[in-house]
Amino acid sequence: MNALKDAKTLVVKVGSSLVTADGRGLDQAAIARWAAQIAQLRSLGRQVILVSSGAIAEGMQRLGWTRRPHAMHELQAAAAVGQMGLAQCYESCFREHGLHTAQVLLTHADLADRQRYLNARSTLRTLLALGVVPVINENDTVVTDEIKVGDNDTLASLVTNLVEADALVILTDQAGLHEADPRKVAGAALIRERAADDPGLEAIAGAGGGALGKGGMLTKVQAARRAARSGADTVIASGREPDVLLRLARGEAIGTWLRAGTVPLAARKQWLADRLAVAGHLRLDAGAVRALARDGKSLLPVGVIAVTGEFQRGEVVACVDGEGREIARGLANYSAEETRRVMRRPSGEIEAILGYVGEPELIHRDNLVLL
């Protein structure tokens, strides 16, 4: 397995069950082992960003709650309580190796706004250059349904693309991705290697999550596919394997390797593709779908047959085919109201209809990414 052997920048994600010893409180011994491994990787010239779950689970333990709450205000309270202990534990464990850590709390809104996205990237790159280990979590204390990423597998893949890391390592309580759920099917075979964009992986992964975390194998497969857009391979492995990070860095075959195998998107197009929410949808006719998907063309108003949502110029919209499947997304040159007025019409008529013409395209190909 060569996924990590030559990787210089790694994003490592650890899940709630690992960080909190299946909900019994912060597993300081496990965190200390990961810190020691990351310190060795740093000494070998590797840069590591850690994405850590566990704030809500640790808060639940401190508050004496045995079941994960559903109410947003209770989840936010648990996160606020647990984040204190989580950050303190990481700081003390890394300090043993002479390393500083930095707590970085993000929401999807931080990554959806272009300026904040660039600011976050600059901050993380500066921390790495200073020899600091960033410890990232979703800002669950203030997150709402409208601005949340939703799970740390997804967040880790977004961070991988944000800093253009070489590889993503997802440490979990399973040995990797199996052909069937090993907790239900005895002897289910471990998938050693597969392309990240293999369409059969999502069906294999299923949709089940754990009692403490929000993700399951499905979110990990989707995270690998997203990370592949920036050329990063993904390894899903057990966080309980001895020296798992060091062994992976030496090229040892552990867990499941999901290969990127695609040409990395340009940074701006990664940002477009990584948007978890869009402001509206444009339904395209068959000719426009072919122009975008096959010919790499811009989207013209004549190819749009329906508009949903209320978006403004410059917002991200999705382009869907006749069956509602998203094929692309990009930055709209016109608002939803303006788009409805010019759709199905040639670009030469835009000025007569709107009284002005900004661009002849609804979405220029430089601001459009195929999915």
Secondary structure, 3 states (H helix, E strand, C coil): CCCCCCCCEEEEEECHHHHCCCCCCCCHHHHHHHHHHHHHHHHCCCEEEEEECCHHHHHHHHHCCCCCCCCHHHHHHHHHHHHHHHHHHHHHHHHCCCCCEEEEEECHHHHHCHHHHHHHHHHHHHHHHCCCEEEEEECCCCCCCCCCCCCHHHHHHHHHHHHCCCEEEEEECCCCCECCCCCCCCCCCECCEEECCCCCHHHHHCCCCCCCCCCCHHHHHHHHHHHHCCCCEEEEEECCCCCHHHHHHCCCCCCEEEECCCCCCCHHHHHHHCCCCCCEEEEECHHHHHHHHCCCCCECHHHEEEEECCCCCCCEEEEECCCCCEEEEEECCCCHHHHHHHCCCCHHHHHHHHCCCCCCCCECHHHEEEC
